[in-house]
């Protein structure tokens, strides 16, 4: 779960919002759980499920990255994918 992605994702999260570089599935999961601006969203739920599946060895880290990008876009926090 802590394996680096091929390309990081940059989002604007936190309070106050800060530019944050996410490079791993674990980092993505923590960002969505701790600092996400919304608590609901179809893409958010899917991304969290895929991150858990990566941790269980059932999905690939790049699938989590793509799902995280979609969740960040849904939440309006995506700066660079």
C-alpha positions as CSV (number, residue, x, y, z in Angstrom):
1,X,0.0,0.0,0.0
2,X,3.0,2.3,0.5
3,X,4.5,1.6,-2.9
4,X,5.0,4.8,-4.8
5,X,2.8,5.5,-7.8
6,X,4.4,6.0,-11.2
7,X,3.2,9.6,-11.2
8,X,2.1,11.7,-8.1
9,X,-1.2,13.5,-7.8
10,X,-1.4,17.0,-6.5
11,X,-4.5,18.1,-4.6
12,X,-5.6,21.2,-2.6
13,X,-6.7,19.9,0.8
14,X,-6.6,20.6,4.5
15,X,-7.7,23.6,6.6
16,X,-6.7,26.0,5.3
17,X,-6.3,24.2,2.0
18,X,-2.7,23.5,1.0
19,X,-1.1,22.1,-2.1
20,X,-0.4,18.4,-1.2
21,X,1.5,15.8,-3.2
22,X,0.0,12.3,-3.0
23,X,2.4,9.6,-4.1
24,X,1.1,6.3,-2.6
25,X,-2.2,4.5,-2.1
26,X,-1.7,4.8,1.7
27,X,-1.2,8.6,1.3
28,X,-4.4,8.8,-0.8
29,X,-6.4,6.8,1.8
30,X,-5.2,9.1,4.6
31,X,-6.0,12.2,2.6
32,X,-9.5,11.1,1.8
33,X,-10.2,10.0,5.4
34,X,-8.5,12.9,7.3
35,X,-8.5,16.0,5.0
36,X,-11.2,15.6,2.4
37,X,-13.6,18.5,2.0
38,X,-16.6,16.2,1.6
39,X,-17.8,13.1,3.4
40,X,-20.0,11.8,0.6
41,X,-19.5,11.0,-3.0
42,X,-19.7,8.1,-5.4
43,X,-16.1,8.5,-6.5
44,X,-14.9,9.0,-3.0
45,X,-16.6,5.8,-1.8
46,X,-15.2,3.9,-4.8
47,X,-11.6,5.2,-4.2
48,X,-11.7,4.3,-0.6
49,X,-12.8,0.8,-1.5
50,X,-10.1,0.4,-4.1
51,X,-7.4,1.6,-1.7
52,X,-8.6,-1.1,0.8
53,X,-8.5,-3.7,-2.0
54,X,-4.9,-2.7,-2.8
55,X,-4.0,-3.1,0.8
56,X,-5.6,-6.6,0.7
57,X,-3.6,-7.4,-2.5
58,X,-6.7,-7.6,-4.7
59,X,-6.1,-4.5,-6.8
60,X,-3.1,-2.7,-8.3
61,X,-1.8,0.6,-6.9
62,X,-2.4,2.4,-10.3
63,X,-6.1,1.5,-10.0
64,X,-6.1,3.3,-6.7
65,X,-4.4,6.3,-8.2
66,X,-7.0,6.5,-11.0
67,X,-9.8,6.2,-8.5
68,X,-8.2,8.9,-6.3
69,X,-7.9,11.2,-9.3
70,X,-11.6,10.7,-10.0
71,X,-12.5,11.4,-6.3
72,X,-10.3,14.5,-6.3
73,X,-12.0,15.8,-9.4
74,X,-15.5,15.0,-7.9
75,X,-14.5,17.0,-4.8
76,X,-13.0,19.9,-6.8
77,X,-9.6,19.6,-5.2
78,X,-7.6,18.2,-8.1
79,X,-4.7,20.4,-9.2
80,X,-2.6,18.0,-11.3
81,X,-2.9,14.3,-12.2
